[in-house]
Amino acid sequence: MGRKSSSQGTPATAVLAAAGVPFVLHPYVHDPSVASYGTEAAEALGIAPEMVFKTLMVEVEGRLAVGVVPVSGNLDLKAFAAALGAKKAAMAEPAAAQRRTGYVLGGISPLGQRQASPTVIDGSALGLRSMLVSGGKRGLDIELAPAELIRLTSAVTANIGTNTP
């Protein structure tokens, strides 16, 4: 994977560049009428949905945390809570997610967030050579090695995703 330079600079790409991590930018035209940002990215880029991951903000015992799961499925809140040693979790309020990360919904990246949060990445990422996550704005995904994302976010991995047909 090479580094692709472009005018697509975001806090997420700045983190990767500063760390010297190889990544590839995958810009696409975002359709404002689409509600499922992750699925839109996979379809627009022609990439298997199992390789494209969505970043979700979750509230766990009064604190915010980050869940990263394939767009082909959903987040298992019970498994997510367990991965962080908690009993239950709930999806964060959209406004709280945007404030915490500094990103807009549909463009929340696990990298370069305004305030770092505990991060759990679905274990399915470990079987991939590369994965895509939001690049920090709608219409931009970043491809990188799962091990690099885990390292840069100090993430733990657990089976937190559920597959939907």
ABEGO torsion letter per residue (X at the ends): XBBBBBAABBAAAAAAAAAGBBBBBBBBBBBAABABAAAAAAAAAGBBAAABBBBBBBBBGGBBBBBBBBAABBBBAAAAAAAAGBABBBBBBAAAAAAAAGBBBGABBABGBABBBBBBBBAAAAABABBBBBAGBBGBBBBBBAAAAAAAAGBBBBBABBBBX
